[in-house]
């Protein structure tokens, strides 16, 4: 127990309240002769309260911590043990109550008709066995009142001994200070920490003092600022800055200590518990809240769920900078903050891992194992029953550690993560206090039947059990709130008893089996479901009445609904009439609060009327996938907030028109909020009808339009898309596209369509234009002022020339254009942006001309007829449009050096040329001062000369990587190899020596020479022994 922390958790206080009030527990005690137990428990509570107040007062008066701290630990242990006893008592009372209710049902109703109707006749026998075993543990195996009474006597004795120690230490004379109460602050403060002091004049005034106190450390400043913002009173803020903690020496920063000291008590417990999370582990808010709920840190009230209370607590910790946003939905705790949490938790929390093998776990209540020593010494320490949290991340070689689980009788949170776990023992039934069970084991196929008796279970997480096929009866896990199932589940059907889980709030998947054991009507009373729900196997629902009984329209907490049908044989499909198929879906109408809806595999002819109803005013996201027989789309255009629509695999649709936009209304705009529209794999879609341009106001906010694999589609695109940023047309072989004016377009991707044209005077495409395998491109002669990203032209065989390519592009890629003979860039009066040029597999290409000298990366591959590569010339005396040519002729003689001023590619860092058989040499007038990577492959007619000492290529000193292969005539090359680190020579049969000195470059890291090299000198003469940096040979 640390400063300001209370030993009474929210859960323990709730148990006290239940004991003192009429209800299940008090009735259970009276039945077994335990009427006096509440008085004993109240006496223990009163004694704990007095001692807690005395110790807190002593701590605040700075009495010797060596005296106070052990007493605090003893007091906390007593409180935790008392909580365990009361939790066990409440569990036993709950089990007995379930048995009584079941017996009353049997007396009032015909058991066969009642239970068999809900669960099946075999399930009735299972139900009685489960409850019978649980009730037997209450009434036959031992007397729960006698056991609890004797253990309470032990608590009383320990309290008496502790009181004597307090008196002996002189602490009982200290006047008790009133416990400061804290109100839970609002959780809606700004999460931004970069401007924590803004908009608060008092904090701005204290800014210099804050920075001085924190010695400029950003984390300390951020944490202290978060604390001061949560303290509205100026006097209290000044007291924090004047605290004597600033002068105390220790391993923890004073700012962090103050931040913890001023936390409300409920956040103190939670923050200390978070030390069980290993450093650097990313965690989600949802996982953290479920942890806290399992430990009893959150209690539900009439107005707020435990999950909502936990959400507020989490945001409070974030606003105080004790938790930080990492990426996506994940968070992280800074190492120094984690150290603070470990200090606050003391011996109660322990993480076992490399370099941290504890000697004593007697006080540990929360244990996390990241690495495990299998020498047996550590396992012996796990025999204690006091653990409440057990997390295991390691694939433990000797999985015998699981044998200790049955001894963790008070465990509340159990997280098992190991690919070595193949099954769980039935002994898990002994973990009666278990609230959270997470099993992340891909090899498990069946869960033990005894899980059915874990009556306190709140969360069952099976999200990483890929091969799980069967879950036992769950009907008596009446406190279960979260059942998490992996997305691509192997479950064949839902377990028996789902309809009884009326507290359930998370149900990711509901799987309907072919044999009808799990029925969709079991969803009837699960009205507290939140988040998302996917119902799989709807082809097994053959009764409209069953679908109606599911009453999805009452699940007001659901935000996402996913309805899926699996493929069935044609014969089975014929057995179900169209009215039943469509009627089932019509009855699965969700509550109008739904935000996302997906239908997949639906085989009806018509979609439900509710899907496009304007009452679904919160709908933002719709997916219609593989609804093969549907012939019309619903009026989705009238949904006011719809932002995403995906229509895929709907082969029955041939026409899309006004039925999609909704009833004409001059006052409304169809799809007024839509930002993403995707049509995919609609092979029979022929026509997309649009309103005339003058009257067409649809899609005012559309940013992303994709049409792909719509092979029969003809016609044109919507004429009015003023906000469009990305347009993708793919594999629509009959489609002729005429681009309207798209002023905000960033990416244009057109692949395998008939004709691409435009009537716009100005083409806007700021990031990428990708044109591939188009039969004809018409009208792209306009003005291109905003093309500054990438241009890809692939497989456009009709092109014979590409002229006036804007140099505003950073990258240009041209490939597989079989008829292309020439490529020419425009000569711009402004500066060029071109950095990378790739030309490949253009069989007829002869010339590439007017390449800007801003080029950094040039790659030419498989252009066997290429003869001319021409760069724009730099005229050092005046501005000029002349160019210096590199003439690549099909000749064995080198190009005669040009008398003109040399051409300098000042920014070129990479030059790659493949299979250019006509290329003889590069001119000496070409300067490459920044070149780092040079690669030639199979340029078979390029030659170096050994006899006449002519140079193959005078390499600039900047080259660090050189790859040459397939040079039949290469004998040598010379140059300054100071920075050369990688050298590769392949298939150069006439190669004789490396340089004028004959030695290898001294700084080589990698050297590769193979395939017919004709090396004349012995290996030692290469200077191989001098290559002290060589790593790969």
N, C-alpha and C positions, 0 to 999 in steps of 0.2 A: 504494500500500500504506500503510494507516494503522496506528496502534498496535494490536498484538495480532492484526492480520490476517495470514493466511498466503497466500502466492502460490500454494500448491498446492491447487487445488480438489479436491473429492471425486472429480470426474470424472477429473482428471489423475492422481491417485493410483491410481484404478482402472485407468487405462491403463498406468501403470508396472507394476502387478501382473500384468496380462495379458501384457506384454512379457517379464517375467521368468519366466513360468510356461509349461509346455507347453500348446499350444492352437492356435487358428486363426491368430493373428498370428504366433506363432513358427514354425509350419509354413509359412506363406506366405513369411516371410523366408528360411527355409532353401531353399525352392524357387527363389527368385530370387537366391540368393547373398548374402543379407544377414545371415549368422550373427553378424557382428561389430557390427551396429547396436545391439543391446541394451546392449553395453558402452559405446558412445559415449553413448547416451541416459542410462545410469546415471551416467556421469561428469558430464554436464550437470546432472543432478538434484543430485548431491552438491555441485557448485559453487554452484548456486542456493540450496541449504540453508544453506551457510556464509555466503554474502553476505546472505541474508535475516536470519539471526541477528545478524550484525554491525550491520545497519541498524536492527534493532529495538532492539538494545542502545544504539546511539547515540541513538536517539529517546528512549528512557526516561531516558538520562542528560542529556537536554535540550541536546544539541549543536545548533548553529545549523541551524535548519530550512532555511535557504536553501542549505545544502550537502547536507543529507540528502534533502530532498524530490525533487530531480531524479534522484538516484541510485536512490531507491525507484521512481520512475516508469519508469526504464530497466529495472530488474530485473523489474518487473511486466510490461512489454511483452515482454521475452524469454521469461518463463514462459508468457504467453498465446500467443505465436507457437509455442513448443515444443508447447503443447497442441494447436494447430491442426494442426501437422505430424503428431503422433501420431494425432489423430482421423482425418485423411485416410488414414494408413497402415491404421488399423483398418477403415475403410470399404472400402478396396481389397481387403483380406484377406477381408472379409465377402462382397463381390461375387464374388470368385473361388470362395469356398466354396459359394455358391449354385449357381454354374455347375457345379461338380464334382458336387454332389448331384443336379442335374438330369440330368447325363450318366449317372450311376450308375443313376438310375431308368429311363432309356431303355435301358440295357444289361440290366437285370434283368427289366423288364416290357415287355410289348408296349405301345408308346407310344400307339397308337390306343385300345386298350381301357382303359388306365389314365387317361391325361389326358383323353381325350374323355369318359369316364364322369363325371369330376369337373367338367370345365369346358366340354365340347362340343368338337367337332372343330375349329371355327374358333378356339376359344380356344387350342388346342395350338400352332397356328401363331403366335399372338400371344405366347404364353409364350416360345417360342424366340427370337422377335425381341427381346423385352425383355431377356432374359438375355444374348442374343448381343451386343446393343449395349453392355451393361454390361461384359461380359467382354472385349470388344474394347478398351474403354478401358483395361483392365488389361494385357492381353498384347500388344496390337499398336501402339496409338498412341504409347505411351511406356513406358519402363522405370521402374516406380514406385520401385524400390530406388535406381536412379541419381539420380532426382529428389530423393528424401527424403535420401539421403546427402549430396548437395551442399547442401541447405538446412540439414541438421544441422551441416555444416561452418561455415555462416554463423552459426549459433547459438553454436558454440564460439568463433569469433572475437569475437563481441560480448561473450561472457562474459569473455574474456581482456582486452578493452579496459576493461570495467567494473571488473575486478579491479585494473587499473592505476590507474584513477581513485580507487578506494577507498584504495589505498596512498598515492597523491599527496595525498589529503585527510586522511591520518592516521587513518583509521577502522579499518584492518586490525589495529592494535595493541590495539584495545579487546577486553577479555576478553568472550567470548560469554556472555551470561546464559542460563540454562536457560529454554526456552520453557514458559510456564505452560500447562498443559493444563486443559481445562474439560470437565466431563461435561454432557451435555445434560440440563437440568433437566426435571422432570416437567411435562407440559403440562396437567395437570388442576387447576391452581390456580384459585382463584376469579377470574372475569372482572369482578367488581364492583370499581369503583375508589372508590366513595363511602365504603367502610369499610376502606381498605387497611391501616390501622394497628391495626384491631381484632384481638383474640385473639392479640396478640403483645406481651407485657409490655415487651420490650426496645425495640420501636419506639415504644410509647406513652411510654416514658421519654425517647426521643430526639425526641419530637414538636416541642417548642419549637425545638430546634436545627435540625430539618428545615425548619420554616416560616421561620426566620430566614435560613438559607442560601438558600432559594428566594425570599426577599423576598415571601412570600405569594402568588406566582403559582400558580394552580391547576394548570396543565399541568406546571410544574416540580415541584411537590409530588407530583403523581400519578406522574410518571415516576421521580422519585427514590425514592418509596415502593416502586414496583414493583421497582426495582433492589435495594433493601435487603431486600425480602422474598425475592428470589431468592438472597440471600447469607445463609446460615444462621448463620455464625460471627459472634459479637458483636465480636471484635477486627477482623475484616475490615470490618464495618459502620462501625466507628469510623474506620478508615483511609480509607474513602470520604469520610466527613464532614470529615476532616482534610486531604484532598488539596489540593495547591497549585493545582489547577485553579480552585478557588473564587476565588483572588486574581487570576487572569489575565483580562485584558480582551480582548473580542472581540465579534463579532456573535452568537455562539451562547451560549445560557444554559449556565453551568457544570454544572447538574444534568443537562442533556441530553447534554453532552459526557461526563460521568461514566457515564451510562447506556450510551452507545455504547462507551466504553472498556472496560467490564466485560462486554460481550457475549462469549459464546463465539465462537471463530473462524468456525464454520459460519454463525452468525447474522449476523456482521459482513458477510460477502459478500452474503448475502441482503438484509439491510437496505440496504446501499449500492446494490444493484441496483434496489431498489424506487423509487429516485429517478427511474427512467425513466417512472413513472406521473405524468401531469400533475397539478398541484395541483387539488384539489376534485373529482377524478375518483373515482367510487364503483367499487369492485371487489369481486369475490367471492373467497372462499377458494379455490374450485376453479380459477379462472383464474390466481391467483397461484401456486398449487402447480404447475400445468402450465408456467408460465413458468420457475420455478426448476428443474424437471425438465429442460426443454430446454437450460438453461445448464449442466447437470452439477452443480448444487449438491446434488442428492439421489442417493444410490446405494442400490440395492436390496440386501438381505441375505436370509439364509435364513428369517428370522422376520417381516420386515416389508416391505411393498410401498413403493415410492418415494412413492406417494400418501399412505400412512399416516405415513411419516416427515415428509413435507411438512406434513401436518395437524398433527402435534405441533409442528413449528417455527412454524407460523402461530399456534397457540394460545399459544406461548411469547411471541411478539411482542405479542400482544394482552394477555397478562398483565402485560407490562412497559409497557403503555400507549403502545407505539410504533405500534400500529394500534388504531383505535377503531371500535366498532360504530356504523353509521349507521342504517339501517332495513332491515327484512326480513333478507335474507341478504347484504346489502352492507356494506362497510367503507370507511373513509376514513382518510387520514393528515393529521394537523394540519399547518398551514402551517409552523410552527416545526420540527416533526419532519421534514417534507419538506426543509427547509433543511439540517438535520443530515445527512440521507441524501445530499443533493447534495454537501455538503462531503466526506463519506466517499468518495463515488464519484469525486470530482475530475473529470478530463477524460474518464473512461471512459464516462460517461453524459451524454447531451445531449438536451434538449428544444428543438425549433425551433418558434417561434410568434411572435405579435405582440410586438415589442420584444425579441426574443431570436434574432437571426440571427448564428450563430457565424462567426468569421473562420477558424478552423482546426479541422478534424476529423481531423487525422492520428492522434491517440491515441484517438479515440472508437471504442468497440466497441459501444455500445448507443445507438441513435438513435430518437427519437420525433418525428414531424412533426405538429403540430396545424394549422399554417398554412404555406403554401409560397409563396415568391416565384418567379415564373416568368420572371425576367429572365435566367436562365441561369447566373448567378454561383454560386448555391448548388448547382445540379446538378453543376457541375464538381468540387465537393468530394466527391461521392458515388462517385467512380471508384475510391476505395481499396477494397481487398479485405478489410480487417481487421474489418468490421462483423459482429457476431454477433446483434444485435437490430435489427430495422427495423419500426417501427410507423407507420402512416399513417392519420390520421383525416380529413384534408381532402379534399373533392371538388376535387382539383387541376384547374384549368382546362386546363393542358397536361399530359396524363397521360404525357408522355414520360419522366417520372421512372421509370416501370416499365422503361424500356430499360436502366437501370443495374443491374437485379436480377441479370443474368447475371454481373456483375462481383463480386457479393457471395459469393465462393466459400466463405467460412467462416460464412455466415449460419446461425444456429440457430433463430431465432425471427422469423417473418415474419407481420405482422398488417396486412392490407390492408382498409381500410374506406372505400369510395367508391362512390357510385351511378353514377359515370361509367365504371367498369370494365365492359367488355362481354365481354372475353376475356383470357386469359392466354397469353403466348407459350410455345412449346415449349422455349424456352431455360431454363425453370425446372428442366429436368433437370440443369443444371450445379450446382445447389445441393445437393451431396451430403451436406453436414453438417446439413441442415435437419432439425430435430426437431419444430417446431411451425409449422403453416401454418393461418392463419385467414383465410378469404375472406368478407368481408361485402359482397357486390355483388349487388344484386337483378336485374341485367340478364344475368348470366352464365347460359348454358343448358347449356354443355358444358365440362368441364375438359380441359386438354391431356393427351394420352396419355402425355406424358413424366413426368407425376406418378408413373407406375408405377415409375420407377427411383429414387425417393427412399427408399433403403433404410433410412435412419436415422430416418425420420419416426415420431414417437411420437403426435402429435395432429394430426388433420385436422378442423378446425371449419368446417362448412358451414351453421351454424344460421340465417344470414340470407341464404342464397341461395334466394330465394323461387321463382325460375323454373328452377332447376337440374333438368335432365331426365336427364342421363347422367354417370356417373363411370366412368373407364376401369378397366382391370384392376388389381386391388389385391393380387393373390395374393403378390407379392414384397415387400410392405411388412411384412415379418415382425416388425418392432419396433413396429408400430402398436398403441397401447394405447387410444386414444380416437378414435372416429369419431362426430362430433356432426352430426346432420341435423335440419333445421327441422321443426317439428311438422306443419304442413300442407305436406308436401313434394310437389314436382312430379315427383320421381323415379318412373320407370315400373317400375323393378326395381333390385335391388342389383347392383353391379358384379361381374364375374367374379372368382373367386379368394377369396371371403370365407371359405371353409372353411380356408384356410391361415393366417389371422390368429389364431394360437393365443395370442398375447399380449394380444388385445383385451380391454379391461376396461369400456369404455363403448361401447354401441351403442344409441342412442336408438331407431332405427327399423330394421326389416328388412322391405323391400318385396318381395313376391313378384309376378312378372310373369305375364301370361297365356300367354306362349310357353314358359314352363318353363325359361328359361336360369338363373334364380336359383331354387334349390330349398331348401326348409326344412331338408333334411338337412345343409346346409352349416353349420348351427349345432352339429353334433355335437361337434366338438373345441374349441368356444369356451367352455371351462368356467371361465374366469376373469372372466366378465362380472359386473359390479357395477351396483348402482343399478337403473335401469329399462330395460325392453325392450318395445318395441311391435312386433308382427308384423302387417303390413298385407297384405291381399290373400289371406287364407286360403281364399277361395272357389276359388283356383287349385290348392290341394292336393287331389289326387284319389286319393291313396294313403295308407292308414293306415300303411303301412310307412315312408313318408317322414317322417310326423309322429313315429313312434316313434324314428327315427334322429336326430331333433333332440336327444333326450335332455335335455329341459329340467329333468328332475328332478336332474340333476347340477350345475346352475348354482346352487350354494349361495350365491353372492354377490348374486344378484338379490333385490331388495326389492319391485319393482313390475313386474307383467306386464300388458300390454295386448294383447288378441287381437281383431283386427278383420276382418270379412268385408264386402266391398262388395256392393251389390245386383247381381243377375244376372238375365238374362232367364228367364222361366218355362220355356222350352224347355231351357235349359242346366241349370236347377235339376232338371228331371225326369231328366236324364241321370245324376245322381249319386244313388245310393240312400241311404236314411236311415241304414243301418248305417255307410256310409263317412263321412257327415257327422258323426254322433255319435262314431264311432270315432276320427276325426282329433282332435277336441277331447279325447277321453278320454286319448289318448296325449300330449297337450300338458300333462300334469300337471307343475307346477313343483316345485321343492324345497320342503319344508315350512317353510323359513325365510322364504317370501314374506310380505310385509306388505300389499300392495295388489294387487287383481286387477280387471280390467275386461274384460267380454265385450261386443262391439258387432257387431250384424248377423248373429249366429249363427242359422242357419235349421234347426237340428235340432228334434226334438220334445221331447227330454229334455236336461237339463243334466247335466254330468259328475258322477259320484259323488264325485270328489275335492273338489269345490267346497265342500261342507259337512262334510267329514271333520274329526273332532276333532283329527287329527294336525297340522292347520294352526293350531297354537296361537298363532302370531304374527300371524295375519291380523287387520288392523284396518280395512280399507277395501275395499268391494266395490261395483262398478257393473255392472248388467245392463241394457244399452241395446239396444232394437230387436231383441230376440230374439223375432221375431214369432210363431213357431210353437210356442214352448215352452208347455206346458200346466200345468206344476207348478213350483213353486219348491223348491230344495233345502233341507235342514234347517239353515239358516244360524244358527238360534237357539242351536245348541250350540257355536258358535265362541266360546271364552272371552274373547277380547280384541277382538272386532268392535265398533268404535265408530261406523262410518258405513256405511249401506246405501242404495243408490239403485236403484230398479227403474223403468225407463222404457220405454214403447213396446212392452210385451209384450202384444200383442193376443190371444194365445191363452189367456191366463189368465182364468178366470171365477170361480175360488174360491181364497181364501187362508185356510188354517186350520192344523191341527196339523202338516201336513207342513213348514211353514215353521219352526215352533217346535222341531221335533226330537222324538225319542222321549221320552215322559213319564218323568220321573225325579224322585221327591220330593226328592232331595238336590241337584238342579241347578235353576238359575233360567234360563229362556230369555232370550237377549239381555241378559245381566246387565251387560254393559259398553257397550251401544249408547247413543250420544248423539244421533245424527242418523239419521232414517228418512224416506225420500222415495219416494212413489209418484207417477208422472207418466205421463200419456198412455196409460192402460190402458182403452181405450174399452169393452171387453167384460167388465171385472171387475164382478161383481154382488154378491159376498158376502165379507165379512171376518168370519170366525168366531173368537170369543174364548172362552176358558175362563170358567166361572162366576167371579164376583167373589171368592168365598171361596177359590177355588183358584188364582186368577190372580196370579202373581207376576212375570210378564214385564215387561220394560221398566222396571226400577227406577231406571235412570240416564238414561232418555231425556229430552233437553232440547229437541229440535227435531223436530217432526212436520209433514210437508207431504203433502197429497193434492190433486193438481190434474189436471184434464181426465180424470177417471174418470167418464164421463157416465152409466154404467149402475149405479154403485155405490149400494147401499142398505144399510140396517142402521145400525150405530153404530161409534163409536171404541172403542179399548181402554179398559176401565173403570178401569185402575190405572196412572196415570202421575204418580207423586208428585214427579218432578223436572222436569216439563215447563216450559220457559220460553217457547217460541215454537210456536204452533199456527196453521197456514195451511191453509185449505180453499178451493179455487178451482175453479170450473166443474165442479161435481158436481151436476147439476141435479136428480137424483132422491134426493139424500142428505138425510136428516133427522138433524141432529146434536143430541145431548143431551150437554151438557158435564158431565163429572163434576167432583168437587172437584179443583182444580188449584192448590194453595197457593203454588207458585213461579212461576206464569204471569206473563210480562212483556209478551208481544205476542199478540194474538188477531186474525187476519185471516180473514174469511169472505166469499167472493165467489161469487155465483151458485149458491146451493144452495136446497133446498126449504124446510126449516124449521130454525131455530136455537132451541134451548131449553136449559134447565139445571135440574137438580134441586138444585143447591148453594144453600145459604143465603147464602154469602158469595162474591162474585165477586172474584177476585184477577187484576189485570191492570195492572201498574205502569207500563208504558211506552206501549203503544198498543192501542186497540181500533178495528179498521177493519171495518165492516159494510157491504157493498155488494150491491145487487141480490138481496136475499134475499126469498123469497116470503112468509115469515111468521117473526116473532120472538115467542117465548112464554116467559113465566116470568122475565123480567129485572126483577123487582120487589124483588129482594133487597137486601142491604146491600152498598155499594160503598166500603169503607174505603180501598182501595189504588189507586184510579184517579187517578193524578197525572201522566199523560203526555198522550196525544192521543186524541181521539174523532173518528172519521170515520163519518158515516152518509150513504151515497150510493145513490141509485136505489132506495130502499125505498118503492115506490109504495103499499103497503098502509097506511102510516102516515098518520094524519090529525092526530095530535098527538104531540109529544115533551115529556114532562113531567119535572120534577124532575131535570134534568141536573145531576150533581154538579159543584160548583165546584172540586173538587180537580183537575180537568183543567187543564193549562196551555193547550191549544189545542183548539178544537172546530170541526169543519168539517161542514156540512150542505149537500147539493146534490142536485139532480135528483129530489127527492121530490115527484112531481106532485100528490099528494092532500094534502100536508102544509099545514095551516092555521095552526098555532100552535106556537111553541117557547117553553118556559119553563124557567128555571133554578131550582134549589132555593135557598132562603134558608138559608144555613148559619150555625150559631152560632159556628163557628170562622172563621178568616181564609180568604178566597178565594185561589185560585192562578191563576185564569183570566187569560191575557194576550192571547190572540188568538182572534177569532171570525170565521169566514167562512161566509156563507150565500149560495148562488147557485143560480139556475135552479130555484127552487121556485115554480111558476106560480100555486099557490093560496094561498101564504103571506100571512096578513093581519097577524099580530102576533108580535113577539119580545119577551118580557117577562122582568123580573127579572134583567137583565144585571148582573153584579157590576161595581163601580166600579174594580176592579183592572185592568180591560181596558187594553191598550196598543195593540192593533191590531184595528180593526173594518172588515170588508169585506162589503158587501151588493151583489149583482149579479143583474140579470135577475129580480127579484121584483116583477112589475108590479102586483100587488094589495096590496102591503105598505102598511099604514096606521099601525101602531103599533110603535114601538121604545121599550121601557121599561127604565129603569135603576133599580137599587136606590138608594134615597135615603139621603144622609148626613144624619143628624139631629145637629146640633152641640150640642144641649142634653142629649140622652139617647139611649140605644140604642133603635132603633125599626125595625120591619119595613116601614114605609111606603116607597113608591117615588115618584119624580118622573117623570111620564110625558112622553114626546114623542109627541104625537098627529100622525100624518101622514095627512091627510085629502085626499080628492079634491076640493079646493076651490082657488079662486084667491086666497083671502084668507089672510094670515099667521096663524099661531097666536098667540092672545092670551097675553102673558106671564103665567106662573103667579105668584100671590102667595106661593107657598111659597118656602122657602129654596132657593137655586139648587142644581142637581145638578152636582157637580164630578167629572169623570173625570180624576182627578189623574195617572194613569199612561198615558193614551191618547196614543200618538205617531203613529198612522196611522189615517186615516178615509177609506174608499173606498166610494162608492155608485154602482152602475151601473143604468141603466134602471128606476128607481123612478118611474114616471110619476105616481103618486098623491101623491108627496111635494111639499109646497108650500114649507115652510121649516123651519129648525131654530129652536127657541125661544131667545130671548135669555137665558133662565134657565140654559141649559146652558153650563157653564164647561169649557174645554179648555186648562188652563194648560201642559200638556207637549206639545201637538200639534206635530208637525214636518212631516208629509205629509198633504195634503188633496186628494182627487180626487173630483169629481162628473162623471158621464157620462150624458148624455141624460135628465136629470131635467127634462123639458121645461116643467113647470108651476111650477118654482121661479122666483121673480121678484125682481128688484131694482127700485128705483124711483128715477128721476132727478127726476121732477117734484116729488114730495113729500119728497124727500131721505131717504126711509126706507132703512135699510141692508139690503142682501142678506144680509150676514154680517159680524159684527164679528170680524175675525180676531185671534187672540192673537199677541203679538209673537214667540212661539217658532216660528211656521210658517216653514220654510225652502224648502218645495217645494209649489207650488200648480198643479193641473191642472184646468181646467174646460172642458167641451165639450158642445155640444148644448143650450145654454140659450137658448130662443127669446126670453125676456123680460128677460134680464139686461142692465141698462144700466150698472151701476157696482158697485164694492165699495170699502169703506173699512176702514181698520185701521192698525195699527202694522206697517210692513213692514221693520223694521230688519234682520232676519235672513233675509229672503226672498232666495233665490239662484236658484231655478228657477221660471219663470212660463210657463204654456202656456194660451192661449185659442184654442178651435177652434169654429167654427160657432156664434158668438154674434152674430146679425145686428143686435141693438139696442144692443150695447155702445158707450158713449160716452166714458167717461174712467175713469182708474185710481183716483184718490183725490181727496180734497178739494183738494189742490194741483194735481192734473192731471198731475203728473210721475211718471215711473217710479221704482220703488225704486232707491236708489243702489247697493246691493250685489249687484245681479243678475249672475249668471254666464251664465245661459241664458235666452233670450227667444224665444217662438214665438207668433205671432199670424197666423192665416189662416182662410180660409173665411168670407167675408161679414162681417167686422168693420166696424162703422160708426164709424170714428174721425173725430171732427170737427176736431181740432186738427192743425196742420202737424207734421211729424216733429220739427222743432227744438223745438217747444213740449212734446214728450214728455219732454224732458231726456235724449235718447239720447246726446248728446255728453258728458254727465256720468257715464256708466256706465263708469268706468275699469277695472272688474273683468270686463266682459262678454267671454265667450269664444266664445259661439255665438249667432247671430242668424238 
